[in-house]
């Protein structure tokens, strides 16, 4: 198994400001399809994590008929002043750094508001996903 790299970049919904000190949790899928935590990071003053190294199949040794030449991960982003975000099926290739930009919706002033999780499937196309139409 080779390694792919992930950087998560958080911004406010308008994109104007970084979301500092958000907790980013990356989940791996076990063979039985259950999830386990494989990395946890906090965002820095720029709203970004450091480089997160994760397993990804070697492109040179993979057979696309048997195993896809990429790995997929679930990424959860949480901050007490914003709605939590889950991004499903984040794709990583070996030897490549993937940047995952995430816009976060602030809670209403005074700390109240809707803390329901926002779920994004990165394989979807259109406004709700990060795929292309």
C-alpha positions as CSV (number, residue, x, y, z in Angstrom):
1,X,0.0,0.0,0.0
2,X,1.3,3.5,-0.9
3,X,0.4,6.8,0.6
4,X,-1.9,9.7,-0.5
5,X,-2.0,13.1,1.3
6,X,-5.0,15.2,2.3
7,X,-5.2,18.8,3.4
8,X,-8.6,20.1,4.6
9,X,-9.2,23.9,4.2
10,X,-12.1,25.4,6.2
11,X,-13.6,28.8,5.5
12,X,-16.8,30.6,6.6
13,X,-19.7,30.1,4.3
14,X,-19.0,33.4,2.5
15,X,-15.4,32.3,2.1
16,X,-14.0,35.4,3.7
17,X,-12.5,34.0,6.9
18,X,-10.7,30.8,7.9
19,X,-12.4,28.6,10.5
20,X,-9.6,28.3,13.2
21,X,-9.4,25.3,15.6
22,X,-12.0,23.1,13.9
23,X,-11.6,19.4,14.6
24,X,-11.1,17.4,11.4
25,X,-11.6,13.6,11.8
26,X,-10.8,11.2,8.9
27,X,-12.4,7.8,9.0
28,X,-11.1,4.6,7.3
29,X,-13.4,1.8,6.2
30,X,-12.7,-1.6,7.6
31,X,-13.2,-4.8,5.5
32,X,-16.6,-5.3,7.2
33,X,-17.6,-1.7,6.0
34,X,-17.5,-0.4,9.6
35,X,-15.6,2.9,10.2
36,X,-12.6,3.6,12.4
37,X,-10.8,6.8,13.1
38,X,-7.5,6.9,11.2
39,X,-6.5,10.6,11.7
40,X,-7.6,13.6,13.8
41,X,-6.2,17.2,13.2
42,X,-7.1,20.8,14.1
43,X,-7.2,23.6,11.7
44,X,-4.5,26.3,12.0
45,X,-4.7,30.1,11.7
46,X,-5.3,29.7,8.0
47,X,-8.2,27.3,8.5
48,X,-6.1,24.4,7.1
49,X,-4.9,21.1,8.6
50,X,-1.4,20.0,8.2
51,X,-0.7,17.3,5.6
52,X,-2.6,14.1,6.6
53,X,-0.9,10.9,5.2
54,X,-3.3,8.1,4.4
55,X,-3.1,4.7,2.7
56,X,-3.9,4.6,-1.0
57,X,-3.3,1.8,-3.5
58,X,-0.1,2.1,-5.6
59,X,-1.0,3.2,-9.1
60,X,1.8,1.2,-10.6
61,X,0.7,-2.0,-8.9
62,X,-3.1,-1.7,-9.0
63,X,-5.4,-3.6,-11.4
64,X,-8.5,-1.4,-12.0
65,X,-10.5,-4.5,-12.7
66,X,-9.8,-5.8,-9.2
67,X,-9.2,-2.8,-7.0
68,X,-9.8,0.9,-7.9
69,X,-6.6,2.9,-8.1
70,X,-7.7,5.2,-5.3
71,X,-8.9,5.0,-1.7
72,X,-12.0,6.8,-0.3
73,X,-12.4,8.3,3.2
74,X,-15.1,10.0,5.2
75,X,-14.1,13.4,6.7
76,X,-15.9,15.1,9.6
77,X,-15.3,18.7,10.5
78,X,-16.6,20.2,13.7
79,X,-16.4,23.5,15.5
80,X,-18.7,24.7,18.3
81,X,-19.6,27.9,16.5
82,X,-20.5,26.2,13.2
83,X,-22.8,23.5,11.9
84,X,-20.8,20.2,11.7
85,X,-19.9,19.0,8.2
86,X,-19.4,15.4,6.9
87,X,-17.9,14.8,3.5
88,X,-18.4,11.3,2.2
89,X,-16.2,9.5,-0.4
90,X,-13.2,11.8,-0.4
91,X,-10.9,10.2,-3.0
92,X,-7.1,9.9,-2.5
93,X,-4.5,8.7,-5.0
94,X,-1.1,7.6,-4.0
95,X,1.6,10.2,-4.4
96,X,-0.8,13.0,-4.7
97,X,-1.9,15.7,-2.3
98,X,-5.6,16.3,-2.3
99,X,-7.0,19.6,-1.0
100,X,-10.5,19.5,0.4
101,X,-12.1,23.0,0.7
102,X,-15.0,23.1,3.1
103,X,-17.4,26.0,3.7
104,X,-18.9,26.1,7.2
105,X,-22.2,27.7,8.2
106,X,-22.0,29.8,11.4
107,X,-24.6,29.3,14.1
108,X,-26.9,32.2,15.0
109,X,-25.4,34.9,17.2
110,X,-25.5,34.1,20.8
111,X,-24.5,30.4,20.3
112,X,-28.0,29.2,19.5
113,X,-29.1,27.7,16.3
114,X,-29.1,24.6,14.2
115,X,-26.3,22.1,15.0
116,X,-27.7,19.5,12.5
117,X,-24.9,18.0,10.5
118,X,-24.4,18.9,6.9
119,X,-23.6,15.9,4.7
120,X,-21.9,16.2,1.4
121,X,-21.3,13.3,-0.9
122,X,-18.3,14.2,-3.0
123,X,-19.3,11.9,-5.8
124,X,-22.5,13.8,-6.4
125,X,-22.7,16.5,-9.0
126,X,-24.3,19.9,-8.8
127,X,-24.7,22.4,-5.9
128,X,-24.8,19.8,-3.1
129,X,-21.7,17.8,-4.0
130,X,-18.2,18.8,-5.1
131,X,-18.3,16.7,-8.2
132,X,-18.6,18.3,-11.6
133,X,-21.7,18.4,-13.9
